[in-house]
Amino acid sequence: MKSYYKNYIERTFYLAKKGEGNVSPNPLVGCVIVKNNKIIGEGFHEKYGSNHAEINAINSVKDKKTVNQSSIFINLEPCSHYGKTPPCVNELIKLKPKEIVISNKDPNPKVNGKGIKKIKEMGIKVVTNILKEKGEKLNKRFFNSIKNKRPYIILKWAETKNNLIANRKNNSKWISNNLSRQFVHKWRSVEDSILVGASTVEFDNPNLTVRKWAGRNPIRLVINPKKRLDNKNNIFNKLSKTLNIDNINEKNLKKVIGSLVEKNIISIIVEGGSFTLNKFIKNNLWDEMRIFKSKKNFRGGLAAPKFNYEKKDYKKIFDDQLFILFNK
Ligand SMILES: NC(=O)c1ccc[n+]([C@@H]2O[C@H](COP(=O)([O-])OP(=O)(O)OC[C@H]3O[C@@H](n4cnc5c(N)ncnc54)[C@H](OP(=O)(O)O)[C@@H]3O)[C@@H](O)[C@H]2O)c1
């Protein structure tokens, strides 16, 4: 493997990440075109339905004739099928680059090796699996939606020092500090959806929008099997779309949540309350947990979700501790 492969693939990751929050359910993709160790063009997938990264990179090259002396780096195998846009692989082949270097093979059954095969058939060298794990991590939501046929699920809550998520009167609202809450708004801006249980809507009347960060609002999902919420709740205001999930019973949580992928929802941040979070934990229906632990104490209240974890590794957010756990 040539030593510079990793550097330029890193650059594709950096570019790809700029599309976060705007391209779902598509993957994050960046592309770099390099001639004589100089970048002569680059681009990323900026918005769902718009040009793919490869096309933006090609369009940015001044003299397209020189691409035949260049290497093209992409973090994901180029598409070979007609979707919202024509196949990128055809545009790449036309330019006859020296080689195409890829991090991940596209797991989408419509592509899955077909793009690579087409390039090789044209006699162009293809190198794959450069920083493969890092590439998969970058596109964890996309890979998960195809492999597990359900959205990537992040469980998030804030608890007091004595493990409570609400006080006795259910009017405690803020447990974590202002900076922690800013983190939460940043997280919301890159996930497709945000989910809560009906009681959280009743007690807190939250908007569940992005206000402490710049970015778009996720789709709001509320589990409301007894249809006990009315349209006056903020969650049904016009600031974002809301899906009222009223078909959940004791047995079908996995199925109902899995079916959200068909609505192009490939990630969910579940923000409470305890009852709802515990259901996801009990069904082993989660990929990440993000738990804020505050220094505050309540005299009695609602217990935080039940999950034992190592209390050693955390980030300090001023006086809060942030624990991030992954479901292996
Ligand atoms: N500290 C934090 O991070 C945090 C975050 C959010 C909320 N909270 C607090 O938590 C409290 C509310 O939490 P909570 O545990 O009482 O309630 P919750 O989880 O907000 O809502 C529970 C209700 O949602 C429905 N539901 C959710 N999942 C379901 C499932 N899998 N199957 C069937 N029904 C399901 C049921 O509605 P039906 O009863 O209608 O069937 C259930 O009673 C509030 O005080 C709020 O302030 C704290």
PDBQT file of the ligand as one rigid body, heavy atoms in Angstrom, charges set to zero:
ROOT
HETATM    1  N1  LIG A 401     -33.664  13.704  32.873  1.00  0.00    +0.000 N 
HETATM    2  C1  LIG A 401     -33.932  13.362  31.649  1.00  0.00    +0.000 C 
HETATM    3  O1  LIG A 401     -33.041  13.125  30.834  1.00  0.00    +0.000 OA
HETATM    4  C2  LIG A 401     -35.360  13.244  31.218  1.00  0.00    +0.000 A 
HETATM    5  C3  LIG A 401     -35.662  13.086  29.868  1.00  0.00    +0.000 A 
HETATM    6  C4  LIG A 401     -36.977  12.941  29.481  1.00  0.00    +0.000 A 
HETATM    7  C5  LIG A 401     -37.976  12.962  30.434  1.00  0.00    +0.000 A 
HETATM    8  N2  LIG A 401     -37.659  13.151  31.736  1.00  0.00    +0.000 N 
HETATM    9  C6  LIG A 401     -38.711  13.149  32.761  1.00  0.00    +0.000 C 
HETATM   10  O2  LIG A 401     -39.279  11.865  32.772  1.00  0.00    +0.000 OA
HETATM   11  C7  LIG A 401     -40.629  11.966  33.182  1.00  0.00    +0.000 C 
HETATM   12  C8  LIG A 401     -41.479  11.121  32.258  1.00  0.00    +0.000 C 
HETATM   13  O3  LIG A 401     -40.909   9.830  32.128  1.00  0.00    +0.000 OA
HETATM   14  P1  LIG A 401     -41.768   8.510  32.288  1.00  0.00    +0.000 P 
HETATM   15  O4  LIG A 401     -40.807   7.386  32.448  1.00  0.00    +0.000 OA
HETATM   16  O5  LIG A 401     -42.772   8.719  33.341  1.00  0.00    +0.000 OA
HETATM   17  O6  LIG A 401     -42.567   8.400  30.918  1.00  0.00    +0.000 OA
HETATM   18  P2  LIG A 401     -42.177   8.425  29.365  1.00  0.00    +0.000 P 
HETATM   19  O7  LIG A 401     -41.161   7.393  29.092  1.00  0.00    +0.000 OA
HETATM   20  O8  LIG A 401     -41.943   9.801  28.925  1.00  0.00    +0.000 OA
HETATM   21  O9  LIG A 401     -43.582   7.989  28.740  1.00  0.00    +0.000 OA
HETATM   22  C9  LIG A 401     -44.107   6.745  29.084  1.00  0.00    +0.000 C 
HETATM   23  C10 LIG A 401     -45.341   6.466  28.266  1.00  0.00    +0.000 C 
HETATM   24  O10 LIG A 401     -45.003   6.401  26.883  1.00  0.00    +0.000 OA
HETATM   25  C11 LIG A 401     -45.684   5.332  26.266  1.00  0.00    +0.000 C 
HETATM   26  N3  LIG A 401     -44.670   4.327  25.900  1.00  0.00    +0.000 N 
HETATM   27  C12 LIG A 401     -43.345   4.559  25.784  1.00  0.00    +0.000 A 
HETATM   28  N4  LIG A 401     -42.709   3.447  25.368  1.00  0.00    +0.000 NA
HETATM   29  C13 LIG A 401     -43.627   2.499  25.213  1.00  0.00    +0.000 A 
HETATM   30  C14 LIG A 401     -43.579   1.138  24.794  1.00  0.00    +0.000 A 
HETATM   31  N5  LIG A 401     -42.453   0.549  24.419  1.00  0.00    +0.000 N 
HETATM   32  N6  LIG A 401     -44.721   0.438  24.794  1.00  0.00    +0.000 NA
HETATM   33  C15 LIG A 401     -45.858   1.012  25.145  1.00  0.00    +0.000 A 
HETATM   34  N7  LIG A 401     -45.974   2.311  25.527  1.00  0.00    +0.000 NA
HETATM   35  C16 LIG A 401     -44.876   3.040  25.556  1.00  0.00    +0.000 A 
HETATM   36  C17 LIG A 401     -46.677   4.837  27.316  1.00  0.00    +0.000 C 
HETATM   37  O11 LIG A 401     -47.809   5.634  27.135  1.00  0.00    +0.000 OA
HETATM   38  P3  LIG A 401     -49.309   5.203  27.652  1.00  0.00    +0.000 P 
HETATM   39  O12 LIG A 401     -49.232   5.234  29.128  1.00  0.00    +0.000 OA
HETATM   40  O13 LIG A 401     -50.180   6.252  27.073  1.00  0.00    +0.000 OA
HETATM   41  O14 LIG A 401     -49.545   3.831  27.144  1.00  0.00    +0.000 OA
HETATM   42  C18 LIG A 401     -45.958   5.125  28.600  1.00  0.00    +0.000 C 
HETATM   43  O15 LIG A 401     -46.772   5.213  29.723  1.00  0.00    +0.000 OA
HETATM   44  C19 LIG A 401     -40.974  13.429  33.168  1.00  0.00    +0.000 C 
HETATM   45  O16 LIG A 401     -41.002  13.902  34.492  1.00  0.00    +0.000 OA
HETATM   46  C20 LIG A 401     -39.829  14.080  32.444  1.00  0.00    +0.000 C 
HETATM   47  O17 LIG A 401     -39.557  15.367  32.933  1.00  0.00    +0.000 OA
HETATM   48  C21 LIG A 401     -36.378  13.287  32.149  1.00  0.00    +0.000 A 
ENDROOT
TORSDOF 0
